[in-house]
């Protein structure tokens, strides 16, 4: 039971939230670029595999 004025317990921070909060913009962009490039390569591989099945 929550009483009036009682604060809810805060969730602990995750490594991702710490990264987003504490990392410089240029470092975030570098990581984002790597993630986007890897995701694009995987997507291309999936499309190529699908085209081979047709």
Legacy VTK file of the C-alpha trace (Angstrom):
# vtk DataFile Version 3.0
C-alpha trace
ASCII
DATASET POLYDATA
POINTS 54 float
0.000 0.000 0.000
1.377 3.382 -1.007
0.900 6.205 1.447
0.447 9.827 0.491
3.787 11.518 -0.031
5.707 8.240 -0.298
8.035 8.156 -3.276
8.111 5.233 -5.674
11.378 3.318 -5.749
13.554 4.343 -8.686
14.714 1.746 -11.158
18.436 1.142 -11.356
20.176 2.496 -14.419
21.226 0.201 -17.233
24.522 0.270 -19.116
22.633 1.666 -22.122
21.087 4.530 -20.148
24.495 5.280 -18.582
26.054 5.352 -22.051
23.380 7.700 -23.406
23.608 10.006 -20.420
27.369 10.151 -19.948
28.955 9.780 -23.386
30.060 12.631 -25.600
28.113 13.248 -28.799
31.006 12.328 -31.107
31.417 8.962 -29.364
27.685 8.258 -29.627
27.786 9.037 -33.347
30.741 6.678 -33.818
28.873 3.853 -32.081
25.630 4.600 -33.948
27.490 4.496 -37.277
28.957 1.080 -36.443
25.552 -0.243 -35.373
23.825 1.101 -38.490
26.524 -0.368 -40.741
26.253 -3.801 -39.091
22.455 -3.755 -39.261
22.576 -2.763 -42.934
24.967 -5.611 -43.748
22.681 -8.114 -42.016
19.660 -6.742 -43.865
21.450 -7.034 -47.207
22.412 -10.628 -46.374
18.786 -11.486 -45.561
17.572 -9.931 -48.827
20.220 -11.782 -50.838
19.268 -15.084 -49.197
15.604 -14.436 -49.973
16.416 -13.632 -53.607
18.345 -16.903 -53.954
15.278 -18.855 -52.835
13.063 -17.298 -55.507
LINES 1 55
54 0 1 2 3 4 5 6 7 8 9 10 11 12 13 14 15 16 17 18 19 20 21 22 23 24 25 26 27 28 29 30 31 32 33 34 35 36 37 38 39 40 41 42 43 44 45 46 47 48 49 50 51 52 53
